[in-house]
Amino acid sequence: MSKLDLQKFNFSYPIQMRWNDLDALGHVNNALYVSYFEIARGGFMQRAVPEWDWTKHMFLIANVNVDFKKELLLTAIKPQMLVRTSKIGGKSFVLEYAMTSQKGDETILHATGSTTQIMFDTKARTTIEVPDWVRKSLESFDGL
């Protein structure tokens, strides 16, 4: 990801951290960020693509990237995951993430990341083109 502009994110999802999310250093374990991406992605898809139905439509995760910026403690105020579409291809689309919290008026950036989703037909067990209705919804929601 190039320089991240948090103003370009139209979606945020509150993250409820748990005591068992912490590692021996007392901050959120790095592996948990991928789970936080997954939780926020579910909320994002329902908001950005209102017609999305998890019982009928599916994608596979082809790639996950996480860049850690600042430790995230259990005492963080208003931890949230920001999500946006950054790219839509023929069979895939890329989502960007930013894990933030608040300290007074300041937004603290804890991590950034991305995932590549590949559309998948669960009956035929094959990849498919991104449906036009998904493409249009994502483009409209994120202003692509």
Secondary structure, DSSP 8 states (H G I E B T S, - for coil): --S--GGG--EEEE----GGGB-TTSBB-TTHHHHHHHHHHHHHHHHHSTT--TTT-EEEEEEEEEEE-S--BTT-EEEEEEEEEEEE-SSEEEEEEEEEEEETTEEEEEEEEEEEEEEEETTTTEE----HHHHHHHHHHHT-
